[in-house]
């Protein structure tokens, strides 16, 4: 009920605002039209008056008789053609009337009138408007206007004056077909009325005002509340009656329908609700039970409970739950012999696809005590793939340790001894080569050590020492360290923006390892005669490093696995370069551990994108920004 009355109140208020808005729009529209009509009419009158005044000779202001003899009839005829003005007066520069359409004005001194004073200051083609006055003879309200008359040198010859009568505004009002009941006022700048319509000004609550620029007046149109709201109350009463009738009818129908349905609903609701809950729970349990990736078998000692999911039946190579329970009970100890409520057993099951192969299974048995009975809950997990992966990783790390680390350590030590003992005796070129060889041997040793510490990376135990590093120095060192590798492949290594001045928070060794990994990959895939571009640029509180090549690019099929360990080849055989598949994985870890991010952009020739090429980029925090 409250909602109904609130809705009706909102509807009536909305309708009232609509009527009020419509009234304001109508008033504004009419005021604008009326102001434009007055402005356009006066513009025409001003042009016609300029034509008349422009034809008067200079000696027209020498005396009244001269005007009467030569120009009186002509002036009266021309003035009569101008519908906007009411009368016409010619004044000499001293303000004395020398000729007028009303003979009683001739000889009077009007130099104290504001329109005369204003007109004397205006240029040719302009006119002045004064406050309205009441004509002595007729009692009519007139709005004086005046035009200056100047010779070719700009000297004032005299002033022509006229007036706008109330009839002028009334005629324009009739042309605009104003709605009955509107009240119109033309107000001057000092608040004096130049025209007031005959409609009695009732209490007006809606009004609109528009300015008439050419004469400095304002047109105000207003209407009363009764006129604005005409038809509102009749419409409101009809709406309220119709809405009330519909509401009462709907309410009665709803009450009756409610009474009829309550009894039926209450009788069916409980049974239907319970049934749905049971079915939903059963369906949900069955779906989850059969969808689990590990095998699950549940049974009791009496054999009344026997349940196995799809994965368990597949591992045990049986077709139903009874066979699965029978098979697993022959592989694990009986429940009565379990010393703990949870045990783990190692099983070897024959592979159904390969009779000569066995599947290593880890069987976790949990004993539950429910309703006085022991129930076994068995989980079967195929650990063969995990063991194979662990074995492959251990074999690889062992191979790296024995085949690379030992000879690299010996090589690095020998180079250090050679450099320490014979550096002064060697030629300058040989010393540089020994230094470069020693640096690269150390870098390779660091890479091998990183491969051996992948386990430490997984366990979040990789040690990184962060300190401010000069970006320009880091780029130059990367060029010095890696240029020889590019020279062997006839690929140049260049630095973009070598004069960058910035510092990053990074581990110097790890930063060089990141750059070396990306540069070596770029060298591998760059064509002969090509170039690899490295550089850095500041981006707010970070520095963005990049390594760009013009190689074949990375095909779309391999972009998602690019940073994975031991990733499979992503290029075709003709394009794929040799490698361990660990470089980018290690690079990503090193960037992340130093608070940065790494990504790439590429265009692949294999996917038909030209020109092809790849750019790897990573960001590190700026040291000056952190400070």
C-alpha positions in Angstrom: 0.0 0.0 0.0 2.8 2.4 0.9 4.6 1.6 -2.4 1.3 2.5 -4.3 0.9 5.9 -2.6 4.6 6.7 -2.9 4.4 5.7 -6.6 1.4 8.0 -7.1 3.1 10.8 -5.4 6.2 10.4 -7.5 4.0 10.2 -10.7 2.1 13.4 -9.8 5.4 15.2 -8.9 6.9 14.1 -12.1 3.9 15.3 -14.1 4.0 18.7 -12.2 7.7 19.1 -13.1 6.8 18.3 -16.7 4.2 21.0 -16.9 6.4 23.5 -15.2 9.3 22.7 -17.6 7.0 23.0 -20.6 5.8 26.4 -19.4 9.4 27.6 -19.0 10.3 26.3 -22.4 7.3 28.0 -24.0 8.0 31.3 -22.3 11.7 31.2 -23.2 10.8 30.4 -26.8 8.3 33.2 -27.1 10.6 35.8 -25.4 13.4 34.8 -27.8 11.2 35.2 -30.9 9.8 38.5 -29.7 13.3 39.9 -28.9 14.5 38.8 -32.4 11.5 40.4 -34.0 12.1 43.7 -32.2 15.8 43.6 -33.0 15.2 42.8 -36.7 12.5 45.4 -37.1 14.8 48.1 -35.5 17.7 47.1 -37.8 15.4 47.7 -40.8 14.2 51.0 -39.4 17.8 52.1 -38.8 18.8 51.3 -42.4 15.8 53.2 -43.7 16.5 56.2 -41.4 20.2 56.3 -42.5 19.0 56.5 -46.1 16.7 59.5 -45.3 19.4 61.2 -43.2 22.1 60.6 -45.8 20.0 62.5 -48.4 19.7 65.7 -46.3 22.1 68.4 -47.4 24.5 70.2 -45.0 22.3 73.4 -45.0 19.2 71.5 -43.9 20.0 72.6 -40.3 20.3 76.3 -41.0 16.7 77.1 -40.3 13.1 75.9 -40.0 11.9 77.8 -43.0 14.5 76.3 -45.3 13.4 72.8 -44.3 9.7 73.7 -44.7 10.2 75.2 -48.1 12.4 72.5 -49.7 12.2 69.2 -47.7 9.2 69.2 -45.5 6.9 67.2 -47.7 9.6 64.9 -48.8 10.7 64.2 -45.1 7.1 63.6 -44.1 6.6 61.1 -46.9 9.8 59.2 -46.1 9.1 59.1 -42.4 5.6 57.8 -43.0 7.1 54.8 -44.9 9.1 53.8 -41.8 6.6 51.9 -39.7 8.7 51.5 -36.6 9.0 55.1 -35.6 6.3 57.4 -34.3 7.5 61.0 -34.9 10.5 62.9 -36.3 12.5 65.8 -35.0 15.6 67.6 -36.4 17.9 69.4 -33.9 20.9 71.6 -34.6 24.2 70.9 -32.8 23.1 73.2 -29.9 20.0 71.0 -29.2 17.3 73.4 -30.6 14.5 71.9 -32.7 14.6 73.4 -36.2 12.0 71.1 -37.7 9.5 68.5 -36.4 6.4 66.6 -37.6 4.7 68.1 -34.6 4.7 71.9 -35.0 4.6 72.5 -31.3 8.1 71.2 -30.8 9.8 73.7 -33.2 12.0 76.1 -31.4 12.3 74.2 -28.2 15.7 73.5 -26.6 16.1 69.8 -26.0 19.9 69.9 -25.3 19.3 68.5 -21.8 17.7 65.3 -23.0 19.8 62.2 -22.6 19.2 60.8 -26.0 20.5 64.1 -27.5 23.6 63.9 -25.4 24.2 60.3 -26.3 23.7 60.8 -30.0 26.2 63.6 -30.2 28.9 61.1 -29.1 28.0 58.4 -31.6 29.4 57.8 -35.1 27.4 57.8 -38.2 25.1 54.7 -38.5 24.7 54.3 -34.7 21.7 55.4 -32.6 20.9 56.0 -29.0 17.9 55.0 -26.9 16.6 56.9 -23.8 14.3 55.9 -21.0 10.6 56.0 -21.9 8.6 59.3 -21.4 4.9 60.2 -21.4 3.8 62.4 -24.3 2.2 65.6 -23.0 -0.6 65.8 -25.5 -1.6 62.2 -25.9 -0.4 60.7 -22.6 1.2 57.8 -24.6 4.4 56.2 -23.4 7.2 56.8 -25.9 10.8 55.5 -26.1 13.1 58.2 -27.6 15.7 57.4 -30.2 18.3 59.7 -31.8 20.8 59.5 -34.7 23.8 61.7 -35.2 24.3 63.5 -38.6 27.9 64.2 -39.5 29.6 65.6 -42.5 32.4 63.9 -44.5 35.0 65.2 -42.0 33.1 63.8 -39.1 31.9 67.1 -37.8 28.4 67.1 -36.2 25.7 68.8 -38.4 22.8 67.9 -36.1 20.8 65.2 -34.5 17.7 63.5 -35.8 15.3 62.2 -33.1 12.3 59.9 -33.1 10.5 57.6 -30.8 9.1 54.0 -30.5 5.5 54.1 -29.4 3.6 51.4 -27.5 1.7 50.7 -30.6 4.9 49.5 -32.2 5.5 46.9 -29.5 1.8 45.9 -29.6 1.9 45.3 -33.3 4.9 43.1 -33.0 3.2 41.2 -30.2 0.2 40.5 -32.5 2.5 39.3 -35.2 4.0 36.7 -32.9 0.5 35.3 -32.0 1.1 35.3 -28.3 -0.9 32.8 -26.2 -3.8 34.3 -24.3 -3.0 35.1 -20.7 0.7 36.0 -21.1 2.0 39.2 -19.6 4.7 41.1 -21.6 6.9 44.0 -20.4 9.7 45.9 -22.3 12.1 47.3 -19.6 14.9 49.8 -20.1 18.3 49.6 -18.5 17.2 51.8 -15.5 14.1 49.7 -14.9 11.6 52.0 -16.6 8.9 50.2 -18.6 8.8 51.0 -22.3 5.8 48.8 -23.0 3.4 46.8 -20.8 0.8 44.5 -22.4 -2.9 44.8 -21.6 -3.1 41.4 -19.9 -3.5 42.0 -16.2 -0.3 40.9 -14.3 -1.5 38.2 -12.0 0.8 36.5 -9.5 3.4 35.1 -12.0 5.6 32.2 -11.0 7.0 31.5 -14.5 8.9 34.0 -16.5 11.6 34.4 -19.2 13.7 37.4 -20.1 15.6 38.1 -23.2 17.8 41.1 -24.0 17.3 43.2 -27.2 20.9 44.1 -28.0 20.2 46.9 -30.5 18.3 49.2 -28.2 19.5 47.9 -24.8 16.0 46.8 -23.7 14.8 43.5 -22.1 11.7 41.6 -23.0 10.1 39.8 -20.1 7.3 37.3 -20.7 5.5 35.7 -17.7 2.4 33.6 -16.9 0.5 32.7 -13.7 0.5 29.4 -12.0 -3.1 28.8 -13.0 -2.3 29.3 -16.7 0.9 27.1 -16.5 -0.9 24.3 -14.8 -4.0 24.4 -17.0 -5.2 20.9 -17.5 -2.8 19.5 -14.9 -5.3 18.9 -12.2 -7.9 17.3 -14.5 -5.1 15.0 -15.8 -4.0 14.2 -12.2 -7.5 13.3 -11.1 -8.0 10.9 -14.0 -4.6 9.3 -13.4 -5.3 8.8 -9.7 -8.8 7.3 -10.3 -7.6 4.9 -13.0 -4.5 3.8 -11.0 -6.6 3.3 -7.8 -9.1 1.2 -9.7 -6.4 -1.0 -11.2 -4.6 -1.3 -7.9 -7.7 -2.4 -6.1 -8.6 -4.9 -8.8 -5.0 -6.3 -8.8 -4.9 -6.5 -5.0 -8.1 -8.4 -4.8 -7.0 -10.9 -7.5 -3.7 -11.4 -5.8 -5.3 -12.0 -2.4 -7.6 -14.6 -3.9 -4.8 -16.3 -5.9 -2.6 -16.3 -2.8 -5.2 -18.0 -0.7 -5.7 -20.7 -3.3 -2.0 -21.4 -3.8 -0.8 -21.3 -0.2 -2.4 -24.6 0.7 -1.1 -26.4 -2.4 2.4 -24.9 -2.1 2.8 -25.8 1.6 1.8 -29.4 0.9 4.3 -29.9 -1.9 7.1 -27.7 -0.9 8.7 -29.8 1.8 8.7 -33.1 -0.1 10.0 -31.5 -3.3 12.7 -29.5 -1.4 14.0 -32.6 0.4 14.0 -34.6 -2.8 15.9 -32.0 -4.7 18.5 -31.6 -2.0 19.1 -35.4 -1.9 19.4 -35.6 -5.7 21.6 -32.5 -6.0 23.9 -33.8 -3.3 24.1 -37.3 -4.8 24.8 -35.9 -8.3 27.4 -33.5 -7.0 29.1 -36.2 -5.1 29.1 -38.7 -8.0 30.5 -36.1 -10.4 33.3 -35.1 -8.1 34.0 -38.7 -7.1 34.3 -39.9 -10.7 36.2 -36.8 -11.9 39.1 -36.9 -9.4 42.4 -37.4 -11.1 43.6 -39.9 -8.5 42.0 -43.4 -8.0 39.6 -43.7 -5.0 38.3 -46.9 -3.5 36.1 -47.2 -0.4 35.1 -50.4 1.2 34.4 -52.1 4.6 35.3 -55.4 6.2 31.8 -56.8 5.7 31.7 -56.2 2.0 28.4 -54.2 2.2 30.2 -51.0 1.1 32.0 -51.2 -2.3 32.8 -48.1 -4.3 35.5 -47.1 -6.8 35.9 -44.2 -9.2 36.8 -44.3 -12.9 40.5 -43.7 -12.4 40.8 -46.5 -9.8 39.1 -49.0 -12.1 41.5 -47.9 -14.9 44.6 -48.3 -12.8 43.5 -51.7 -11.5 42.4 -52.8 -15.0 38.9 -53.9 -13.8 35.4 -53.1 -15.0 33.3 -52.7 -11.8 33.4 -51.7 -8.2 33.4 -55.2 -6.8 36.4 -56.2 -8.8 38.3 -53.1 -7.8 37.7 -53.7 -4.1 38.7 -57.4 -4.5 41.9 -56.4 -6.3 43.0 -53.7 -3.9 42.3 -55.9 -0.8 44.7 -58.5 -2.3 47.5 -55.8 -2.6 47.3 -54.1 0.9 47.1 -55.5 4.4 43.7 -56.1 6.0 42.2 -53.3 8.1 42.6 -55.3 11.2 46.3 -55.5 10.7 46.8 -51.7 10.3 48.9 -50.3 13.1 47.8 -46.7 12.4 44.8 -45.0 10.9 46.8 -44.0 7.9 49.4 -45.9 6.0 51.2 -45.5 2.6 52.0 -48.5 0.5 54.1 -48.8 -2.7 52.4 -50.8 -5.4 53.4 -51.9 -8.9 50.5 -52.4 -11.3 50.8 -53.9 -14.8 50.2 -51.3 -17.6 47.1 -52.3 -19.6 48.6 -50.8 -22.8 52.0 -52.4 -22.4 52.0 -55.8 -20.7 55.8 -55.7 -20.1 55.7 -52.4 -18.3 54.7 -51.6 -14.7 53.1 -48.5 -13.3 54.5 -47.4 -9.9 51.5 -46.5 -7.6 51.5 -44.8 -4.2 48.5 -46.1 -2.2 47.5 -44.0 0.8 45.1 -46.0 3.0 43.0 -44.2 5.7 41.0 -46.1 8.2 37.8 -44.4 9.4 35.5 -45.4 12.3 31.8 -44.8 11.4 28.8 -46.2 13.2 30.9 -48.9 14.9 32.5 -50.2 11.7 35.9 -49.7 10.1 35.9 -48.3 6.6 38.9 -48.1 4.4 39.5 -45.0 2.2 42.2 -45.7 -0.4 43.8 -43.1 -2.7 45.8 -44.4 -5.7 48.3 -42.0 -7.2 50.4 -42.7 -10.3 53.9 -41.5 -9.4 55.7 -42.8 -12.5 55.7 -39.5 -14.4 57.0 -37.6 -11.3 59.8 -40.1 -10.7 60.8 -40.0 -14.4 61.0 -36.2 -14.3 63.0 -36.2 -11.1 65.4 -38.8 -12.6 65.8 -36.9 -15.8 66.5 -33.7 -13.9 69.0 -35.4 -11.6 70.8 -37.0 -14.6 71.0 -33.7 -16.4 72.3 -31.8 -13.4 74.9 -34.5 -12.7 76.0 -34.4 -16.4 76.4 -30.6 -16.3 78.3 -30.9 -13.0 80.8 -33.4 -14.3 81.1 -32.4 -18.0 81.1 -28.6 -17.7 81.7 -27.3 -14.3 85.0 -29.1 -13.6 86.7 -28.2 -16.9 85.4 -24.6 -16.7 86.8 -24.3 -13.2 90.2 -25.5 -14.4 90.1 -23.3 -17.4 89.2 -20.2 -15.4 91.9 -20.9 -12.9 94.5 -21.4 -15.6 93.6 -18.1 -17.3 93.8 -16.3 -14.0 97.2 -17.7 -13.3 98.4 -16.9 -16.8 97.1 -13.3 -16.5 98.6 -12.8 -13.0 102.1 -14.1 -13.9 102.7 -13.1 -17.5 100.4 -10.1 -18.0 103.3 -7.6 -18.2 105.3 -9.7 -20.6 102.5 -10.3 -23.1 101.8 -8.0 -26.0 98.9 -5.6 -25.5 96.6 -7.5 -27.9 97.3 -10.8 -26.3 96.6 -9.4 -22.8 93.2 -8.2 -24.0 92.4 -11.6 -25.5 93.4 -13.3 -22.2 91.2 -10.8 -20.3 88.3 -11.5 -22.6 88.8 -15.2 -22.4 89.0 -15.1 -18.6 85.8 -13.0 -18.4 83.9 -15.3 -20.7 85.1 -18.4 -18.8 83.9 -16.8 -15.6 80.6 -16.0 -17.2 80.1 -19.6 -18.4 81.0 -20.9 -15.0 78.3 -18.6 -13.5 75.8 -20.0 -16.0 76.7 -23.5 -15.1 76.4 -22.8 -11.4 72.9 -21.3 -12.1 71.8 -24.5 -13.8 73.0 -26.4 -10.8 71.1 -24.1 -8.5 67.7 -24.4 -10.2 66.7 -26.4 -7.2 67.6 -23.5 -5.0 65.6 -21.2 -7.2 62.6 -23.4 -6.8 63.1 -23.3 -3.0 63.5 -19.5 -3.0 67.1 -19.7 -1.8 68.9 -17.9 -4.7 71.2 -15.2 -3.2 71.1 -11.8 -5.0 72.9 -8.7 -3.9 71.3 -5.6 -5.1 73.1 -2.2 -5.4 73.1 0.8 -7.7 74.5 -0.1 -11.1 75.4 2.4 -13.9 73.2 1.6 -16.9 75.7 2.9 -19.5 78.6 1.0 -17.9 76.4 -2.2 -17.8 75.6 -1.8 -21.6 79.2 -1.2 -22.5 80.4 -4.2 -20.5 77.7 -6.4 -22.2 79.0 -5.3 -25.6 82.7 -5.9 -24.6 81.8 -9.4 -23.2 79.6 -10.6 -26.0 80.9 -9.0 -29.2 83.4 -11.8 -30.0 80.5 -14.3 -30.1 78.7 -12.2 -32.6 81.9 -11.6 -34.7 82.2 -15.4 -35.2 78.7 -15.3 -36.7 79.3 -12.1 -38.7 76.7 -10.2 -36.6 77.4 -6.8 -35.1 76.4 -5.8 -31.6 75.5 -2.1 -31.2 74.2 0.1 -28.4 71.2 2.4 -28.9 71.4 5.6 -26.9 74.9 5.0 -25.5 74.9 8.3 -23.5 72.0 7.3 -21.2 72.6 8.4 -17.6 70.7 6.4 -15.0 71.3 3.8 -12.3 69.3 0.7 -11.5 69.0 -1.4 -8.4 70.4 -4.7 -9.5 73.0 -7.4 -9.0 75.8 -6.6 -11.4 76.7 -10.2 -12.1 73.1 -11.2 -12.6 72.4 -8.2 -14.8 75.2 -9.2 -17.1 73.9 -12.8 -17.0 70.5 -11.6 -18.2 72.0 -9.5 -21.0 74.3 -12.3 -22.1 71.5 -14.8 -22.3 69.3 -12.4 -24.4 72.2 -11.3 -26.6 73.4 -14.9 -27.2 69.9 -15.9 -28.3 69.7 -12.9 -30.6 73.1 -13.9 -32.2 71.9 -17.4 -32.7 68.9 -16.4 -34.8 70.3 -13.3 -36.6 71.2 -13.7 -40.2 74.8 -13.2 -41.4 75.6 -9.5 -41.9 72.8 -8.5 -39.5 73.0 -6.7 -36.2 71.8 -7.0 -32.7 70.8 -3.8 -30.9 70.8 -3.4 -27.1 69.9 -0.4 -25.2 67.9 1.1 -22.3 65.5 3.9 -21.7 64.0 5.6 -18.6 60.3 5.0 -17.9 59.3 6.9 -14.7 60.8 5.1 -11.7 62.0 2.2 -13.9 64.6 1.6 -16.6 63.6 -0.6 -19.6 66.4 -2.7 -21.1 65.9 -4.2 -24.5 67.7 -6.6 -26.9 66.5 -6.5 -30.6 67.3 -8.7 -33.5 66.1 -9.0 -37.1 65.9 -12.8 -37.1 63.0 -15.1 -38.1 60.9 -14.2 -35.1 59.0 -16.5 -32.7 56.0 -18.4 -34.2 52.7 -18.0 -32.5 52.6 -21.7 -31.5 55.6 -21.4 -29.3 55.1 -18.1 -27.6 53.2 -19.4 -24.6 56.0 -21.8 -23.6 59.0 -19.6 -24.3 59.9 -19.1 -20.6 59.3 -22.7 -19.5 62.2 -25.0 -18.5 63.4 -27.7 -20.9 60.9 -26.4 -23.4 60.6 -28.3 -26.6 61.9 -26.7 -29.9 59.5 -24.0 -31.1 61.1 -23.4 -34.6 61.3 -25.7 -37.6 64.5 -27.8 -38.0 66.1 -25.4 -40.4 65.7 -22.4 -38.0 65.9 -24.0 -34.5 69.3 -23.3 -32.8 70.8 -25.7 -30.3 70.5 -25.1 -26.5 69.5 -26.5 -23.2 66.1 -24.8 -23.0 67.0 -23.2 -19.7 68.4 -19.8 -20.7 65.1 -17.9 -20.8 63.7 -19.7 -17.7 66.8 -18.6 -15.7 66.6 -15.1 -17.2 63.0 -14.7 -16.1 63.8 -15.9 -12.6 66.7 -13.4 -12.3 64.6 -10.5 -13.5 61.7 -11.3 -11.1 64.1 -11.8 -8.2 65.5 -8.3 -8.8 62.0 -6.7 -8.7 61.5 -6.5 -12.5 59.4 -7.8 -15.3 60.3 -9.4 -18.6 58.4 -9.8 -21.9 58.9 -9.8 -25.6 57.4 -8.5 -28.9 58.0 -10.5 -32.2 57.0 -10.8 -35.8 57.4 -14.3 -37.2 58.4 -15.1 -40.7 56.9 -18.6 -40.3 53.5 -17.0 -39.6 53.9 -14.7 -42.7 54.7 -11.5 -40.7 57.2 -9.2 -42.4 59.6 -7.7 -41.6 60.4 -10.4 -39.0 62.4 -9.9 -35.8 62.2 -10.1 -32.0 62.7 -7.7 -29.1 63.1 -9.0 -25.5 62.7 -6.3 -22.9 62.8 -6.2 -19.1 62.5 -3.5 -16.5 64.4 -2.8 -13.3 63.8 -0.2 -10.6 65.8 3.0 -10.9 68.2 3.6 -8.0 67.7 7.4 -8.0 64.0 7.0 -7.9 64.3 4.6 -4.9 66.6 7.1 -3.2 
